[in-house]
Amino acid sequence: MVGAAITLRGARRLSRDDRVAAERSETLRAYRVFVAEAVKSVAELRQLPAVTAPKVVENASAAVMNRLLGKAGAQMALRSRIHRRYGDRHLNLADHLAAATVDLRLRELPPTARAAVDAAVDYVERLSAQRSDELRAEWQKIHARLMDGGGELKLWASRTRPAGKETAPLEAAVNPSGAQPPAEHEPPPSN
C-alpha cells in the first residue's frame, strides 16, 4: 500500500513536471512568433517615408471633405485612399503583432524577456507615428534586447525538464558545455 502511494505521488510529480515543461516550451514558441512578427512590422514601417506635418493644401482639402461628407464620411474616404495606395498588408501585420503580443502578455515570462517585449511594442508604436533616422537606428538596440530576452527564456524553459527526459536539442542550444543550469531561485549568469 505504501509503495503504491509513493508510486502514485511520483507519477503525479512527473506529470506536473511534464506539464510545466510543455507550458514553458509553448511560451518559448510564442516568444519566437512575437519576435518574427515584430521584425516583419519594423521592416515594413522602416520602408515607409518619414511622417511630415500636413501642408496647408492638405488641411484645406480635409476641411472641405469634412464639410461635404461629414466626419465619418471623410474618415472612410481617407481609409479608402490608404487602402488603394498601400493595400491591407499593414493591417495584417498589425493584427499578427497584436495577437502575438496578447499571447505573450498572458504568459509567465522572465523579467528580461518581458522588458524586451514591452520595449519592442513601444518601439513599433513610436515608429508607426514617426520614422526619423534616429528612431530607425534605435532598432538595433531593441533587436539586441529581444535576442537577450530569448536567451534568458531558453534558460528559463530548460530548468523544468524532468531528469532523464530527452532534451538534447534544447539543452545543446542553451548549454553546449553540458554544465548544469543554475537553480530556479538563482539569477542567470550575466554576460
N, CA, C and O of each residue as an XYZ file, in Angstrom:
764
protein
N       0.817     -1.184      0.000
C       0.000      0.000      0.000
C       0.870      1.260      0.000
O       0.621      2.190     -0.767
N       1.880      1.286      0.856
C       2.772      2.441      0.926
C       3.528      2.590     -0.386
O       3.737      3.702     -0.871
N       3.929      1.479     -0.947
C       4.641      1.521     -2.224
C       3.773      2.091     -3.332
O       4.262      2.839     -4.180
N       2.492      1.747     -3.335
C       1.568      2.275     -4.340
C       1.391      3.777     -4.179
O       1.325      4.506     -5.169
N       1.315      4.246     -2.931
C       1.173      5.688     -2.673
C       2.406      6.440     -3.148
O       2.292      7.514     -3.738
N       3.578      5.885     -2.893
C       4.826      6.536     -3.337
C       4.879      6.569     -4.860
O       5.274      7.576     -5.448
N       4.482      5.473     -5.499
C       4.466      5.412     -6.959
C       3.489      6.433     -7.535
O       3.805      7.124     -8.504
N       2.300      6.526     -6.934
C       1.299      7.481     -7.397
C       1.794      8.916     -7.237
O       1.618      9.740     -8.134
N       2.409      9.211     -6.099
C       2.947     10.558     -5.866
C       4.043     10.881     -6.892
O       4.099     11.995     -7.413
N       4.902      9.915     -7.175
C       5.955     10.119     -8.168
C       5.391     10.352     -9.555
O       5.902     11.183    -10.306
N       4.339      9.621     -9.899
C       3.703      9.785    -11.211
C       3.057     11.160    -11.330
O       3.135     11.798    -12.381
N       2.413     11.622    -10.247
C       1.811     12.959    -10.281
C       2.880     14.033    -10.431
O       2.702     14.995    -11.179
N       3.982     13.866     -9.722
C       5.079     14.845     -9.802
C       5.621     14.887    -11.231
O       5.841     15.964    -11.785
N       5.831     13.724    -11.816
C       6.344     13.651    -13.181
C       5.356     14.289    -14.156
O       5.754     15.004    -15.075
N       4.071     14.027    -13.950
C       3.052     14.621    -14.805
C       3.069     16.148    -14.694
O       2.971     16.841    -15.707
N       3.193     16.674    -13.478
C       3.243     18.125    -13.285
C       4.495     18.705    -13.932
O       4.435     19.756    -14.570
N       5.636     18.023    -13.770
C       6.875     18.488    -14.397
C       6.747     18.516    -15.910
O       7.203     19.456    -16.562
N       6.124     17.479    -16.470
C       5.923     17.441    -17.924
C       5.021     18.590    -18.375
O       5.273     19.213    -19.406
N       3.960     18.871    -17.594
C       3.036     19.949    -17.942
C       3.744     21.311    -17.895
O       3.567     22.134    -18.792
N       4.541     21.543    -16.850
C       5.273     22.807    -16.736
C       6.275     22.934    -17.885
O       6.417     24.001    -18.481
N       6.965     21.834    -18.188
C       7.927     21.866    -19.299
C       7.222     22.156    -20.618
O       7.741     22.907    -21.444
N       6.049     21.570    -20.824
C       5.299     21.822    -22.060
C       4.836     23.274    -22.122
O       4.902     23.896    -23.183
N       4.368     23.824    -20.999
C       3.931     25.226    -20.974
C       5.099     26.159    -21.282
O       4.948     27.123    -22.032
N       6.245     25.874    -20.711
C       7.403     26.744    -20.958
C       7.904     26.604    -22.386
O       8.356     27.584    -22.978
N       7.832     25.417    -22.944
C       8.205     25.248    -24.360
C       7.251     26.029    -25.257
O       7.674     26.636    -26.241
N       5.963     26.013    -24.915
C       4.973     26.768    -25.685
C       5.212     28.269    -25.537
O       5.013     29.023    -26.489
N       5.633     28.705    -24.364
C       5.963     30.119    -24.161
C       7.165     30.509    -25.012
O       7.188     31.593    -25.595
N       8.150     29.646    -25.086
C       9.319     29.902    -25.937
C       8.889     30.003    -27.402
O       9.378     30.868    -28.129
N       7.982     29.131    -27.840
C       7.484     29.194    -29.209
C       6.724     30.496    -29.443
O       6.885     31.128    -30.487
N       5.898     30.902    -28.478
C       5.134     32.148    -28.603
C       6.074     33.352    -28.667
O       5.796     34.310    -29.388
N       7.165     33.317    -27.933
C       8.145     34.409    -27.974
C       8.785     34.492    -29.357
O       8.979     35.579    -29.900
N       9.107     33.339    -29.912
C       9.695     33.322    -31.258
C       8.726     33.892    -32.290
O       9.136     34.624    -33.191
N       7.445     33.559    -32.160
C       6.435     34.105    -33.069
C       6.366     35.621    -32.907
O       6.300     36.348    -33.898
N       6.382     36.098    -31.669
C       6.341     37.539    -31.420
C       7.541     38.236    -32.072
O       7.377     39.261    -32.733
N       8.739     37.685    -31.889
C       9.933     38.306    -32.477
C       9.809     38.345    -33.997
O      10.147     39.355    -34.616
N       9.338     37.277    -34.598
C       9.174     37.252    -36.058
C       8.174     38.308    -36.516
O       8.414     38.997    -37.508
N       7.063     38.442    -35.811
C       6.060     39.450    -36.186
C       6.594     40.868    -35.970
O       6.317     41.765    -36.767
N       7.349     41.069    -34.906
C       7.928     42.400    -34.656
C       8.923     42.760    -35.751
O       8.940     43.895    -36.226
N       9.746     41.806    -36.152
C      10.733     42.061    -37.208
C      10.026     42.409    -38.519
O      10.434     43.340    -39.214
N       8.970     41.669    -38.860
C       8.239     41.969    -40.099
C       7.597     43.354    -40.034
O       7.647     44.104    -41.009
N       7.002     43.695    -38.910
C       6.355     45.002    -38.778
C       7.364     46.136    -38.873
O       7.126     47.134    -39.553
N       8.487     45.979    -38.191
C       9.516     47.024    -38.217
C      10.097     47.154    -39.618
O      10.324     48.267    -40.091
N      10.337     46.041    -40.280
C      10.880     46.106    -41.642
C       9.936     46.861    -42.571
O      10.375     47.658    -43.400
N       8.653     46.608    -42.430
C       7.662     47.300    -43.266
C       7.610     48.793    -42.936
O       7.604     49.629    -43.839
N       7.571     49.125    -41.648
C       7.491     50.531    -41.234
C       8.740     51.319    -41.618
O       8.650     52.494    -41.975
N       9.893     50.682    -41.546
C      11.136     51.386    -41.877
C      11.211     51.750    -43.353
O      11.941     52.669    -43.724
N      10.471     51.046    -44.199
C      10.476     51.349    -45.628
C       9.585     52.520    -45.990
O       9.729     53.103    -47.065
N       8.670     52.865    -45.109
C       7.773     53.981    -45.393
C       8.514     55.301    -45.250
O       9.477     55.388    -44.487
N       8.084     56.321    -45.968
C       8.756     57.622    -45.849
C       8.499     58.236    -44.475
O       7.570     57.844    -43.768
N       9.329     59.194    -44.116
C       9.170     59.892    -42.840
C       7.835     60.609    -42.798
O       7.333     61.079    -43.820
N       7.271     60.685    -41.613
C       5.997     61.372    -41.426
C       6.277     62.872    -41.418
O       7.147     63.352    -40.690
N       5.529     63.598    -42.237
C       5.709     65.051    -42.298
C       4.461     65.745    -41.782
O       3.380     65.156    -41.737
N       4.621     66.982    -41.400
C       3.476     67.775    -40.943
C       2.560     68.026    -42.132
O       3.041     68.223    -43.248
N       1.244     68.021    -41.914
C       0.323     68.265    -43.029
C       0.537     69.651    -43.625
O       0.816     70.614    -42.911
N       0.405     69.734    -44.926
C       0.564     71.011    -45.630
C      -0.752     71.770    -45.607
O      -1.802     71.205    -45.302
N      -0.686     73.045    -45.931
C      -1.876     73.895    -45.927
C      -2.933     73.349    -46.879
O      -4.123     73.355    -46.561
N      -2.499     72.878    -48.045
C      -3.444     72.344    -49.037
C      -4.142     71.100    -48.477
O      -5.348     70.931    -48.655
N      -3.378     70.225    -47.793
C      -3.970     69.021    -47.221
C      -4.969     69.380    -46.126
O      -6.033     68.768    -46.027
N      -4.628     70.368    -45.306
C      -5.559     70.807    -44.259
C      -6.835     71.369    -44.873
O      -7.933     71.094    -44.388
N      -6.696     72.150    -45.933
C      -7.870     72.742    -46.584
C      -8.732     71.659    -47.224
O      -9.957     71.689    -47.112
N      -8.094     70.708    -47.893
C      -8.878     69.641    -48.530
C      -9.555     68.767    -47.480
O     -10.667     68.292    -47.710
N      -8.918     68.543    -46.340
C      -9.544     67.768    -45.265
C     -10.757     68.507    -44.720
O     -11.774     67.886    -44.414
N     -10.659     69.831    -44.595
C     -11.790     70.620    -44.108
C     -12.955     70.559    -45.086
O     -14.108     70.437    -44.672
N     -12.662     70.644    -46.382
C     -13.718     70.562    -47.392
C     -14.366     69.176    -47.360
O     -15.590     69.065    -47.427
N     -13.560     68.127    -47.258
C     -14.090     66.757    -47.189
C     -14.979     66.591    -45.965
O     -16.039     65.970    -46.041
N     -14.550     67.144    -44.843
C     -15.362     67.058    -43.623
C     -16.723     67.732    -43.816
O     -17.747     67.218    -43.366
N     -16.724     68.886    -44.489
C     -17.999     69.610    -44.697
C     -18.898     68.870    -45.679
O     -20.111     68.803    -45.479
N     -18.312     68.314    -46.741
C     -19.109     67.637    -47.752
C     -19.610     66.260    -47.292
O     -20.777     65.912    -47.466
N     -18.702     65.505    -46.708
C     -19.037     64.121    -46.373
C     -19.370     63.918    -44.899
O     -19.900     62.873    -44.522
N     -19.073     64.879    -44.088
C     -19.196     64.680    -42.649
C     -17.933     64.005    -42.142
O     -17.142     63.493    -42.935
N     -17.741     63.999    -40.860
C     -16.507     63.458    -40.285
C     -16.344     61.961    -40.595
O     -15.256     61.516    -40.961
N     -17.427     61.193    -40.445
C     -17.347     59.753    -40.707
C     -17.069     59.475    -42.187
O     -16.270     58.599    -42.516
N     -17.721     60.210    -43.063
C     -17.505     60.028    -44.497
C     -16.090     60.383    -44.899
O     -15.479     59.687    -45.710
N     -15.557     61.473    -44.334
C     -14.174     61.869    -44.632
C     -13.196     60.805    -44.141
O     -12.200     60.513    -44.802
N     -13.489     60.229    -42.978
C     -12.621     59.163    -42.442
C     -12.633     57.950    -43.380
O     -11.588     57.356    -43.646
N     -13.812     57.592    -43.875
C     -13.917     56.462    -44.798
C     -13.203     56.751    -46.123
O     -12.567     55.862    -46.688
N     -13.303     57.979    -46.615
C     -12.610     58.349    -47.849
C     -11.097     58.255    -47.655
O     -10.378     57.790    -48.540
N     -10.620     58.699    -46.492
C      -9.189     58.603    -46.196
C      -8.747     57.140    -46.145
O      -7.715     56.782    -46.713
N      -9.511     56.312    -45.478
C      -9.175     54.883    -45.405
C      -9.169     54.250    -46.799
O      -8.325     53.406    -47.100
N     -10.101     54.659    -47.631
C     -10.164     54.126    -48.986
C      -8.916     54.509    -49.782
O      -8.353     53.682    -50.500
N      -8.487     55.760    -49.653
C      -7.260     56.197    -50.339
C      -6.045     55.427    -49.832
O      -5.199     55.005    -50.620
N      -5.962     55.245    -48.531
C      -4.833     54.489    -47.954
C      -4.854     53.057    -48.464
O      -3.811     52.505    -48.811
N      -6.035     52.454    -48.510
C      -6.156     51.081    -48.989
C      -5.727     50.955    -50.446
O      -5.012     50.019    -50.804
N      -6.164     51.901    -51.295
C      -5.770     51.873    -52.712
C      -4.258     52.030    -52.862
O      -3.654     51.420    -53.745
N      -3.657     52.833    -52.016
C      -2.229     53.107    -52.159
C      -1.350     52.014    -51.552
O      -0.347     51.623    -52.149
N      -1.725     51.517    -50.360
C      -0.847     50.593    -49.628
C      -1.397     49.177    -49.491
O      -0.659     48.267    -49.113
N      -2.662     48.977    -49.787
C      -3.247     47.653    -49.605
C      -3.543     47.367    -48.140
O      -3.602     48.281    -47.317
N      -3.731     46.080    -47.823
C      -4.070     45.668    -46.461
C      -2.888     45.103    -45.689
O      -3.045     44.696    -44.538
N      -1.718     45.071    -46.295
C      -0.571     44.434    -45.631
C      -0.298     45.031    -44.260
O      -0.049     44.295    -43.305
N      -0.340     46.351    -44.149
C      -0.034     46.972    -42.856
C      -1.056     46.569    -41.796
O      -0.703     46.418    -40.626
N      -2.306     46.394    -42.189
C      -3.323     45.948    -41.232
C      -3.101     44.496    -40.814
O      -3.269     44.154    -39.643
N      -2.726     43.648    -41.760
C      -2.439     42.249    -41.432
C      -1.234     42.142    -40.498
O      -1.253     41.367    -39.542
N      -0.193     42.917    -40.775
C       0.981     42.898    -39.905
C       0.627     43.374    -38.502
O       1.065     42.786    -37.513
N      -0.163     44.432    -38.419
C      -0.579     44.944    -37.110
C      -1.412     43.913    -36.361
O      -1.246     43.743    -35.153
N      -2.307     43.221    -37.065
C      -3.128     42.185    -36.430
C      -2.266     41.053    -35.880
O      -2.465     40.613    -34.748
N      -1.324     40.590    -36.665
C      -0.468     39.482    -36.236
C       0.396     39.885    -35.046
O       0.558     39.109    -34.104
N       0.947     41.091    -35.085
C       1.772     41.557    -33.967
C       0.922     41.724    -32.709
O       1.363     41.378    -31.614
N      -0.275     42.245    -32.858
C      -1.158     42.414    -31.693
C      -1.521     41.060    -31.089
O      -1.529     40.917    -29.866
N      -1.817     40.074    -31.919
C      -2.156     38.739    -31.412
C      -0.961     38.104    -30.695
O      -1.124     37.504    -29.632
N       0.229     38.233    -31.268
C       1.427     37.680    -30.629
C       1.724     38.396    -29.313
O       2.169     37.773    -28.349
N       1.477     39.704    -29.276
C       1.706     40.480    -28.056
C       0.756     40.044    -26.950
O       1.181     39.828    -25.815
N      -0.515     39.915    -27.270
C      -1.500     39.495    -26.262
C      -1.164     38.101    -25.757
O      -1.250     37.841    -24.557
N      -0.784     37.208    -26.651
C      -0.413     35.849    -26.255
C       0.707     35.879    -25.215
O       0.642     35.173    -24.208
N       1.726     36.690    -25.456
C       2.846     36.760    -24.504
C       2.473     37.478    -23.214
O       2.947     37.106    -22.141
N       1.642     38.486    -23.305
C       1.269     39.224    -22.094
C       0.456     38.368    -21.132
O       0.397     38.664    -19.939
N      -0.170     37.312    -21.637
C      -0.947     36.421    -20.787
C      -0.122     35.259    -20.241
O      -0.655     34.385    -19.557
N       1.159     35.248    -20.537
C       2.047     34.160    -20.098
C       3.060     34.651    -19.070
O       3.368     35.839    -18.973
N       3.553     33.698    -18.321
C       4.650     33.988    -17.398
C       5.931     34.105    -18.225
O       6.243     33.234    -19.037
N       6.669     35.203    -18.001
C       7.933     35.422    -18.711
C       8.996     35.862    -17.723
O       8.681     36.515    -16.728
N      10.247     35.519    -17.979
C      11.331     36.073    -17.155
C      11.411     37.591    -17.358
O      10.961     38.092    -18.388
N      11.966     38.317    -16.410
C      11.977     39.787    -16.483
C      12.632     40.360    -17.748
O      12.113     41.315    -18.325
N      13.741     39.803    -18.178
C      14.419     40.334    -19.362
C      13.546     40.165    -20.604
O      13.464     41.073    -21.432
N      12.899     39.021    -20.737
C      12.029     38.779    -21.887
C      10.815     39.700    -21.841
O      10.417     40.243    -22.871
N      10.221     39.883    -20.662
C       9.060     40.773    -20.519
C       9.437     42.206    -20.906
O       8.699     42.873    -21.631
N      10.598     42.676    -20.415
C      11.047     44.036    -20.731
C      11.331     44.186    -22.220
O      11.055     45.237    -22.799
N      11.878     43.151    -22.846
C      12.163     43.205    -24.289
C      10.871     43.286    -25.099
O      10.800     44.029    -26.077
N       9.856     42.532    -24.701
C       8.561     42.573    -25.390
C       7.958     43.975    -25.267
O       7.501     44.548    -26.256
N       7.960     44.517    -24.060
C       7.400     45.853    -23.840
C       8.144     46.911    -24.652
O       7.526     47.802    -25.233
N       9.482     46.807    -24.688
C      10.280     47.773    -25.448
C       9.997     47.665    -26.948
O       9.922     48.680    -27.641
N       9.843     46.448    -27.444
C       9.571     46.256    -28.877
C       8.194     46.806    -29.255
O       8.046     47.444    -30.297
N       7.197     46.564    -28.421
C       5.856     47.081    -28.706
C       5.871     48.611    -28.697
O       5.293     49.248    -29.577
N       6.534     49.190    -27.701
C       6.645     50.648    -27.625
C       7.354     51.195    -28.862
O       6.944     52.216    -29.413
N       8.412     50.522    -29.297
C       9.164     50.961    -30.466
C       8.295     50.935    -31.727
O       8.314     51.885    -32.509
N       7.542     49.863    -31.926
C       6.680     49.765    -33.111
C       5.634     50.876    -33.090
O       5.345     51.477    -34.125
N       5.067     51.149    -31.920
C       4.088     52.238    -31.825
C       4.720     53.583    -32.183
O       4.124     54.373    -32.915
N       5.924     53.845    -31.668
C       6.593     55.113    -31.982
C       6.986     55.177    -33.442
O       6.874     56.233    -34.065
N       7.447     54.063    -34.003
C       7.868     54.037    -35.408
C       6.677     54.223    -36.341
O       6.831     54.780    -37.428
N       5.501     53.770    -35.939
C       4.336     53.960    -36.798
C       3.897     55.419    -36.838
O       3.260     55.850    -37.799
N       4.236     56.178    -35.800
C       3.860     57.594    -35.752
C       4.945     58.507    -36.314
O       4.646     59.588    -36.820
N       6.185     58.084    -36.229
C       7.309     58.931    -36.657
C       8.428     58.029    -37.154
O       8.755     57.044    -36.493
N       9.010     58.331    -38.278
C      10.074     57.496    -38.827
C      11.341     58.313    -39.062
O      11.844     58.379    -40.183
N      11.844     58.921    -38.020
C      13.078     59.695    -38.134
C      14.267     58.739    -38.234
O      14.162     57.563    -37.887
N      15.377     59.249    -38.704
C      16.588     58.436    -38.807
C      17.046     57.951    -37.432
O      17.515     56.821    -37.297
N      16.911     58.803    -36.413
C      17.320     58.423    -35.059
C      16.471     57.261    -34.558
O      16.980     56.321    -33.948
N      15.185     57.338    -34.821
C      14.284     56.276    -34.373
C      14.554     54.984    -35.145
O      14.537     53.900    -34.562
N      14.798     55.091    -36.420
C      15.122     53.894    -37.213
C      16.394     53.235    -36.698
O      16.482     52.007    -36.659
N      17.390     54.041    -36.299
C      18.655     53.499    -35.802
C      18.478     52.792    -34.453
O      19.287     51.936    -34.098
N      17.444     53.135    -33.711
C      17.201     52.536    -32.395
C      16.839     51.051    -32.488
O      16.936     50.335    -31.491
N      16.429     50.582    -33.657
C      16.014     49.192    -33.826
C      17.106     48.206    -33.441
O      16.807     47.142    -32.899
N      18.348     48.531    -33.706
C      19.438     47.607    -33.370
C      19.463     47.303    -31.874
O      19.686     46.158    -31.480
N      19.237     48.318    -31.041
C      19.208     48.106    -29.588
C      17.990     47.282    -29.180
O      18.084     46.395    -28.331
N      16.858     47.580    -29.787
C      15.630     46.844    -29.467
C      15.790     45.378    -29.876
O      15.423     44.478    -29.120
N      16.329     45.141    -31.052
C      16.535     43.773    -31.534
C      17.492     43.020    -30.614
O      17.263     41.848    -30.312
N      18.564     43.680    -30.164
C      19.508     43.040    -29.235
C      18.806     42.668    -27.929
O      19.066     41.604    -27.368
N      17.923     43.533    -27.445
C      17.162     43.223    -26.224
C      16.259     42.013    -26.438
O      16.126     41.171    -25.551
N      15.647     41.928    -27.603
C      14.807     40.768    -27.905
C      15.636     39.478    -27.917
O      15.187     38.446    -27.420
N      16.834     39.540    -28.480
C      17.696     38.362    -28.510
C      18.152     37.981    -27.097
O      18.190     36.796    -26.764
N      18.495     38.967    -26.265
C      18.870     38.688    -24.874
C      17.696     38.076    -24.115
O      17.870     37.133    -23.344
N      16.503     38.620    -24.338
C      15.306     38.071    -23.702
C      15.050     36.633    -24.137
O      14.643     35.795    -23.332
N      15.291     36.355    -25.409
C      15.138     34.994    -25.907
C      16.142     34.036    -25.279
O      15.808     32.890    -24.977
N      17.374     34.505    -25.083
C      18.380     33.675    -24.417
C      17.982     33.347    -22.989
O      18.108     32.205    -22.549
N      17.498     34.360    -22.260
C      17.048     34.112    -20.889
C      15.844     33.178    -20.881
O      15.727     32.313    -20.013
N      14.957     33.352    -21.845
C      13.774     32.500    -21.922
C      14.160     31.045    -22.194
O      13.534     30.137    -21.646
N      15.161     30.806    -23.015
C      15.626     29.434    -23.271
C      16.135     28.793    -21.986
O      15.808     27.645    -21.688
N      16.934     29.539    -21.226
C      17.420     29.008    -19.948
C      16.264     28.723    -19.005
O      16.217     27.668    -18.372
N      15.342     29.650    -18.911
C      14.180     29.527    -18.042
C      13.352     28.304    -18.421
O      12.913     27.553    -17.550
N      13.142     28.110    -19.708
C      12.339     26.976    -20.168
C      13.052     25.650    -19.918
O      12.393     24.639    -19.677
N      14.360     25.632    -19.970
C      15.104     24.383    -19.805
C      15.202     23.947    -18.351
O      15.542     22.793    -18.093
N      14.922     24.808    -17.403
C      15.073     24.473    -15.980
C      14.016     23.505    -15.467
O      14.215     22.904    -14.412
N      12.933     23.336    -16.150
C      11.851     22.489    -15.647
C      11.829     21.125    -16.299
O      10.888     20.361    -16.081
N      12.825     20.794    -17.087
C      12.837     19.488    -17.743
C      13.052     18.396    -16.697
O      14.001     18.478    -15.917
N      12.198     17.381    -16.662
C      12.404     16.279    -15.720
C      13.693     15.534    -16.046
O      14.072     15.400    -17.209
N      14.353     15.057    -15.007
C      15.606     14.320    -15.183
C      15.351     13.084    -16.029
O      14.337     12.406    -15.862
N      16.268     12.794    -16.932
C      16.166     11.607    -17.760
C      15.326     11.793    -19.009
O      15.263     10.887    -19.840
N      14.680     12.938    -19.166
C      13.879     13.175    -20.368
C      14.806     13.571    -21.514
O      15.868     14.151    -21.287
N      14.409     13.262    -22.721
C      15.192     13.609    -23.903
C      15.013     15.091    -24.201
O      13.957     15.517    -24.667
N      16.057     15.876    -23.927
C      16.010     17.315    -24.181
C      17.261     17.772    -24.913
O      17.609     18.952    -24.868
N      17.923     16.874    -25.569
C      19.206     17.200    -26.183
C      19.168     18.405    -27.108
O      20.052     19.253    -26.985
N      18.210     18.553    -28.031
C      18.254     19.713    -28.927
C      18.171     21.042    -28.192
O      18.920     21.967    -28.504
N      17.268     21.150    -27.215
C      17.128     22.400    -26.480
C      18.352     22.643    -25.602
O      18.895     23.748    -25.586
N      18.789     21.618    -24.871
C      19.938     21.802    -23.985
C      21.207     22.103    -24.770
O      22.041     22.888    -24.318
N      21.362     21.496    -25.928
C      22.550     21.776    -26.734
C      22.551     23.231    -27.199
O      23.604     23.865    -27.258
N      21.390     23.751    -27.523
C      21.311     25.140    -27.967
C      21.535     26.105    -26.816
O      22.150     27.158    -26.988
N      21.029     25.740    -25.632
C      21.126     26.623    -24.479
C      22.452     26.474    -23.763
O      23.040     27.462    -23.324
N      22.926     25.237    -23.641
C      24.064     24.952    -22.785
C      24.994     23.961    -23.478
O      24.987     22.779    -23.135
N      25.798     24.415    -24.449
C      26.624     23.488    -25.213
C      27.673     22.775    -24.372
O      28.119     21.693    -24.754
N      28.084     23.347    -23.230
C      29.122     22.726    -22.404
C      28.588     21.558    -21.603
O      29.361     20.722    -21.135
N      27.254     21.485    -21.434
C      26.665     20.405    -20.665
C      26.619     20.676    -19.180
O      26.165     19.818    -18.422
N      27.074     21.848    -18.725
C      27.041     22.179    -17.304
C      25.597     22.356    -16.857
O      24.731     22.728    -17.649
N      25.349     22.085    -15.582
C      24.005     22.225    -15.046
C      23.592     23.683    -15.032
O      24.402     24.535    -14.669
N      22.349     24.010    -15.418
C      21.866     25.384    -15.304
C      21.688     25.747    -13.832
O      21.535     24.855    -12.997
N      21.706     27.041    -13.495
C      21.534     27.434    -12.102
C      20.150     27.025    -11.597
O      19.219     26.833    -12.378
N      20.038     26.898    -10.280
C      18.761     26.537     -9.663
C      17.725     27.608     -9.957
O      18.068     28.727    -10.340
N      16.449     27.259     -9.777
C      15.344     28.160    -10.109
C      15.450     29.505     -9.411
O      15.118     30.527    -10.012
N      15.900     29.538     -8.171
C      15.936     30.793     -7.417
C      17.176     31.629     -7.703
O      17.234     32.791     -7.300
N      18.162     31.072     -8.382
C      19.365     31.835     -8.709
C      19.168     32.600    -10.008
O      18.585     32.073    -10.956
N      19.652     33.847    -10.064
C      19.545     34.573    -11.324
C      20.493     33.980    -12.358
O      21.533     33.437    -11.983
N      20.174     34.064    -13.634
C      21.079     33.548    -14.663
C      22.368     34.330    -14.671
O      22.370     35.514    -14.335
N      23.472     33.697    -15.048
C      24.756     34.396    -15.069
C      24.725     35.546    -16.064
O      24.155     35.420    -17.147
N      25.335     36.665    -15.699
C      25.380     37.809    -16.615
C      26.525     37.659    -17.573
O      27.550     37.063    -17.243
N      26.354     38.205    -18.775
C      27.394     38.094    -19.821
C      28.392     39.172    -19.688
O      29.336     39.239    -20.475
